[in-house]
Amino acid sequence: MALIPSAKNTSGQKTSKFWQTLDDGREMTESPQIIEATLSWLKAKNVFLTLLHQGYQSGSTVLVAYDSRQIEIDKPADWPHTETRIRILFKDGGKLWNYFPVEVSGASADSLFIGTPTALYRLQRRSHFRVETPQGSKASFVHKGTPFTAISIQDISAGGMQLRSRSRLPLASDDIIAAIAISIPGGTSLINPKERGDLTIPVHQGRIARVGETENGHCYGVDFKYGQSEEELLLRYVRQRELELLRKGLGK
């Protein structure tokens, strides 16, 4: 559970958290109480923040001070002074990504001054955050001795993936697939910026968790079963892909 305090009403009693669930799975609140409580928590715990705008990602920084008018953040050494609209990104106590969309109002030699946030977004509340994969991402696997290749991947997480196929595949809930190989175009650069090319991630085994249909065909949810080294590689990719999508300003 997140460690950010719950909001309270004027009588001092806890209220609902005022979170709205958006169509893409994010949650959003405009509650001044929650926003103030979050700023207080960030400052008291010296939580590391990342500043993002398209084409830029800062190293870790912290909240120095805040009041009803603005917040002060320790200015990153490489701050480019090119953008005023940014996102302040951090993970809460439940390890979920959160961000404030904000406006930079000024800067000094050591600090950035930012208008007080009016909204807070929290990414999906699930055990593993799913990210959309680049177009052309494919999976191959073996099912009951039959190999399947070039099956489209819709999204992926450290815990599983969603496959899409125009034609129906002979897969049913609780079926086991093995020798999974995931190919992600251009994914190698997210793991190692000095390298280019497709990223290939092996997964020992998977279980078909869901089977469904959409307007564009058939979808299959897969839960992964793998060793530690496979999980670490997938986690690294998913984390970097999360940040890549946030830098591009998706889901505004």
N, C-alpha and C positions, 0 to 999 in steps of 0.2 A: 504494500500500500504506500502511496505517496506520503512524504513527510510534511508537505505543505499543509498548514492548518486549514481547517474548515472555516467557512464564513460564519459569522454570528449576526443576528438581527439586533435591533436597538435594545431589546430586553435582555440581551446576553445569552439567549438560547441558540443552540446550533440550528441552522436552517439547511435546506437542500443546497447542493453545491452550485446551483444555477448553471450547470454545464449543458450546452446544446450539442447534440450529436449531428454532425454535418453529413451530407450524402457520401463523401469520400472516406468516412470513418474517423475523421478528426473530431475532437470536441473543442468547443469555444465558449468562453465566458467573457462578459463585459462587466461582471460584478466588481465594483470598486473595493469591496471588502476582500475578495479573493486576490485581486491584483495587489493590494497593499500588503496583505499577509504574505504573498509570494515574494515581494520585494524585501520585506523584513527578513524572511527566511534566507534569501540569497545573500544578504549582507551579513547576517549573524553567522551563517555557516561557511562564509567565504567560498561559495559554490563557483566552480569554474564556468565561465561563459565563453561562447564563441560568437563573433560578430560576422554576419553574412550579408553580402549582396551579390548580384550577378557578377561572376568572375573573380570574387574575392572571398576568402575565408581566413579569419584571424587565428592566431594562436590563442591559448587560454588567457582570459583576463578576468577581472572581478568587479563587482559593484562596490564603489567607494562610499557613496552617500545618496540619499534621495529625500525629497520632500514632496509637497502637494503639486509643485510646479514642474520639477524636472528630476532626473536621475543623473548621477555622475559615475562614469566608468573609467577605469584605468586605461589610458589610450594605448593600443598596441603599437609596437615600435615601427611596424610596416604599414600603419594606417594610411590609405592612399589619398584621402581628402577629395574623393571624386564622387561620392554618393551621399545623399541625405536620407534616403529611405532605406532602412536596413532591417534585419531581423536579429534579435538577441536570442540565442539558442542555448539551452541547458537541459540537463537531465534531472528529474526530480528524484525524491527518495525511493520511488518505485522503479527507477531506471527507465522511465518513459521520457521521450523527447518532448520538450515544451519550447514555445517561442513567443516573443512579443514582437509584433510589427511596430516600428517606431520611426520617428523623425529625428535626425541629428540637428541640433540647433546651434551648436558652436563647439569650439575646441580650444584648449590651451596647450602648453608644452607637454603636460602630463595627463590631461583628462579630456574625455569627450562628454559633452552635455547633451542630454536627450530629453525630449518631452515625455512627461509621465505617460506610460502606456494606458490605452483605453480598452484593449482586448488582449486576451491570453489564449493561445491555442495549445492543445495537447494532442499528440498523435495517438494512434490506435491503442486501446486498452486490451491487449492480447499478449499472450506469453512470448510471442515472437512477432516483431514488427515486419510486415510484408511490404516489399517495394516492387514497383513495376519494373520489369526487365526491358532492356533495349530491344527494339524490333530485330527479329532474326534470332532471338534466343531459342535454343532447341534442347530437347532431352532425348536420349536414347536409353533403352533398358531391355531387359529380358523378362517375359511373363510366360510361365508354364512352358519354358523351353523355346518360345518363339521370340526372336528379336524384333524390336520396334525402334525405328530411327526417325530423326527429324520431327519430333512432336513439339509443337509450339508451346513455349512457357509464357503464361500471362503475368504471373508475379511469383516472387520467391521470398522465403525467409530462412532463418537458420533452422527452423523446424520443419519446413515443407515447401511445397510449390503447388501452383495451380496450372494444369495443362489444358490446352484448348485444341480441338480437332474438328474439322468440318465433317468428317465421317465418324461413325460410331466405332469406338474401340472395344474389343472383347474384355472389358475390365468391369469388375463389380466391387461393391464395398467389401472391405477386409481382404481383398486379393493382395498378394505379395508380389512386388516387382523387385528385380535384383540387377546388379551390375549397372547401376544408373550412372550415366555420364552427362553432365550439364555443360553446354557450350554457350558462352555469353560474348557476343561481339564487342571488341574493344574493352573488355572487362579487366584485362591484365594491367592496364595503366592505373586503375584504381587501387590495385594491390601494390604495384611497384611502378611509380611514375617514370622510371627510367626505361621501362619496357612497353612495347606495343603489341597488339594482337589479341586474338580471342583468349578468353579465360576458360579453362576446362576444369571442372570440379567433379571428382568422383564421389559417389555415395554408395555405400555397400548395399543398402536395401531400403525399400519403402513399402508403406501400406496404403492402399487406396481407402481414403477416409470418406470421400464424398463423390457421388456421380450425379451430374445434372445436365440440363439442356439450356441453351440460350438461343437468341435469334440467329446467332452466327455459327451454331453448331453445338458441340458437346464439351463439357468441362469435367475435369477430374482433379479432386484435391488429394494430394499425396503427403503423408507424414513420413519424415525421414528416420532411418535407423542407421547410425554410423559410428565410426571411431572418432577419437578426440581430434586427430589431425585434420580429418575431413570437416568437422564442426568448426574448428578454428578458422580454416580458410573461408568457409561460407560466412561466418560471422564478420570477418574482416571485409568481405565484399559488400554484405548488406549494410554495414555501418557506413562505408564510404559512399555507397549508392544513395543512402538516405541524405547525406550531406550534399551530394551532387544535385539531387532533385530540389533540395531546399535552396541551394545557391541559384538555381535556374528560376526560382520564384514560382514553382508549381504550386497549385492549390491555394492561390491567394483568395 
